[in-house]
Amino acid sequence: MNDSPNRSAARIAQVPEDREGQRLDNFLLGQLKGAPKSLIYKIIRSGQVRVNGGRAKPERKLLAGDEVRIPPLTPAEAGKSMPPPKGLLAALEAAIVFEDARLIALNKPSGLASHGGSGIQHGAIESLRVLRPGQSLELVHRLDRDTSGLLLVAKKRSALRELQALLREDHGVGIEKCYMALLVGRLPAGVMTVDAPLHVGLRQGGERHVEVNKSGKPSVSHFQVLERIAGMSLVEVKIDTGRTHQIRVHAQHLGHPVAGDDKYGDATVNKKLRETAGLRRLFLHAASLKFSLDQGRVAYDLDAPLADDLRNVLDRL
């Protein structure tokens, strides 16, 4: 594979075996380090990128031995991406809660996107690549920008493939995902299961909005009260599926939206919580992940502690 950093001429990069199955856009992000994601999509869609001599879409899955034409970038294009702020890099380093030869687990702060794009220059994965130059790092899954908690990053393609296969296994078979959330109102005791299909639509301006709709994808969430505080319910949520905004929309569907949710929540309650308890963001946290790799031989039980700002909200209620 030609890894030359020279951006003054087109070059051909051959896809190595450990990159088989990787999307074209992600492959190019690795080849053109520092280039903004918007530029990656631009050169693909304009036909400047070719796979085995032909045009390809960003989501195309590459095969080992494929030849990818990578066009030259002008200095202006190459310089569009500014490095992440030092404060962000320091916070990200401190957010690593587990690491081994296969993966890194981050306790992602709220407000940090999982990846860049759509006007976001520095996501968790781009910043982590700056922290770990020379390492091959790929997101295993994503968290909403406003959701804090466990975010998995694979260090090896074999781990990425195995983890993504586990994520495709519905009904808790592959990866057990547990969240903590503060819901508005008093949820009944016991486990409340929401089995309601979710449909992702777009509002004016391109903003994603999710709703319960029979034409949507199957989605299952299980809510259980841990504690009732001042008319609110601190709950544990286990999800069998991982749809966009799943917990937030299912909580709204129950009539008990997530506290601090400015998209699907109760604006009046959110305002009161901000003034009385200092809640300034979505109270939703990816607390734990359980899974096994190597065909079940190596077990992982990962936890991310609740952030201090959310603990302070509970103390002030």
Secondary structure in CASP SS format (residue, H / E / C, confidence):
PFRMAT SS
TARGET T0000
AUTHOR 0000-0000-0000
METHOD secondary structure of the structure
MODEL  1
M C 1.00
N C 1.00
D C 1.00
S C 1.00
P C 1.00
N C 1.00
R C 1.00
S C 1.00
A C 1.00
A C 1.00
R E 1.00
I E 1.00
A E 1.00
Q E 1.00
V C 1.00
P C 1.00
E H 1.00
D H 1.00
R H 1.00
E C 1.00
G C 1.00
Q C 1.00
R E 1.00
L H 1.00
D H 1.00
N H 1.00
F H 1.00
L H 1.00
L H 1.00
G H 1.00
Q H 1.00
L C 1.00
K C 1.00
G C 1.00
A C 1.00
P C 1.00
K H 1.00
S H 1.00
L H 1.00
I H 1.00
Y H 1.00
K H 1.00
I H 1.00
I H 1.00
R H 1.00
S C 1.00
G C 1.00
Q C 1.00
V C 1.00
R E 1.00
V E 1.00
N C 1.00
G C 1.00
G E 1.00
R C 1.00
A C 1.00
K C 1.00
P C 1.00
E C 1.00
R C 1.00
K E 1.00
L C 1.00
L C 1.00
A C 1.00
G C 1.00
D C 1.00
E E 1.00
V E 1.00
R E 1.00
I E 1.00
P C 1.00
P C 1.00
L C 1.00
T C 1.00
P H 1.00
A H 1.00
E H 1.00
A H 1.00
G C 1.00
K C 1.00
S C 1.00
M C 1.00
P C 1.00
P C 1.00
P C 1.00
K H 1.00
G H 1.00
L H 1.00
L H 1.00
A H 1.00
A H 1.00
L H 1.00
E H 1.00
A H 1.00
A C 1.00
I E 1.00
V E 1.00
F E 1.00
E E 1.00
D C 1.00
A C 1.00
R C 1.00
L E 1.00
I E 1.00
A E 1.00
L E 1.00
N E 1.00
K E 1.00
P C 1.00
S C 1.00
G C 1.00
L C 1.00
A C 1.00
S C 1.00
H C 1.00
G C 1.00
G E 1.00
S C 1.00
G C 1.00
I E 1.00
Q C 1.00
H C 1.00
G C 1.00
A H 1.00
I H 1.00
E H 1.00
S H 1.00
L H 1.00
R H 1.00
V H 1.00
L H 1.00
R C 1.00
P C 1.00
G C 1.00
Q C 1.00
S C 1.00
L C 1.00
E E 1.00
L E 1.00
V C 1.00
H C 1.00
R C 1.00
L C 1.00
D C 1.00
R C 1.00
D C 1.00
T C 1.00
S E 1.00
G E 1.00
L E 1.00
L E 1.00
L E 1.00
V E 1.00
A E 1.00
K C 1.00
K C 1.00
R H 1.00
S H 1.00
A H 1.00
L H 1.00
R H 1.00
E H 1.00
L H 1.00
Q H 1.00
A H 1.00
L H 1.00
L H 1.00
R C 1.00
E C 1.00
D C 1.00
H C 1.00
G C 1.00
V C 1.00
G C 1.00
I C 1.00
E E 1.00
K E 1.00
C E 1.00
Y E 1.00
M E 1.00
A E 1.00
L E 1.00
L E 1.00
V E 1.00
G C 1.00
R C 1.00
L C 1.00
P C 1.00
A C 1.00
G C 1.00
V E 1.00
M E 1.00
T E 1.00
V E 1.00
D E 1.00
A C 1.00
P C 1.00
L E 1.00
H E 1.00
V E 1.00
G E 1.00
L E 1.00
R C 1.00
Q C 1.00
G C 1.00
G C 1.00
E C 1.00
R E 1.00
H E 1.00
V E 1.00
E E 1.00
V E 1.00
N C 1.00
K C 1.00
S C 1.00
G C 1.00
K E 1.00
P C 1.00
S C 1.00
V E 1.00
S E 1.00
H E 1.00
F E 1.00
Q E 1.00
V E 1.00
L E 1.00
E E 1.00
R E 1.00
I E 1.00
A C 1.00
G C 1.00
M E 1.00
S E 1.00
L E 1.00
V E 1.00
E E 1.00
V E 1.00
K E 1.00
I E 1.00
D C 1.00
T C 1.00
G C 1.00
R C 1.00
T C 1.00
H C 1.00
Q H 1.00
I H 1.00
R H 1.00
V H 1.00
H H 1.00
A H 1.00
Q H 1.00
H H 1.00
L H 1.00
G C 1.00
H C 1.00
P C 1.00
V E 1.00
A C 1.00
G C 1.00
D C 1.00
D C 1.00
K C 1.00
Y C 1.00
G C 1.00
D C 1.00
A H 1.00
T H 1.00
V H 1.00
N H 1.00
K H 1.00
K H 1.00
L H 1.00
R H 1.00
E H 1.00
T H 1.00
A H 1.00
G C 1.00
L C 1.00
R C 1.00
R C 1.00
L C 1.00
F C 1.00
L E 1.00
H E 1.00
A E 1.00
A E 1.00
S E 1.00
L E 1.00
K E 1.00
F E 1.00
S E 1.00
L E 1.00
D C 1.00
Q C 1.00
G C 1.00
R C 1.00
V E 1.00
A E 1.00
Y E 1.00
D E 1.00
L E 1.00
D E 1.00
A C 1.00
P C 1.00
L C 1.00
A C 1.00
D H 1.00
D H 1.00
L H 1.00
R H 1.00
N H 1.00
V H 1.00
L H 1.00
D H 1.00
R H 1.00
L C 1.00
END
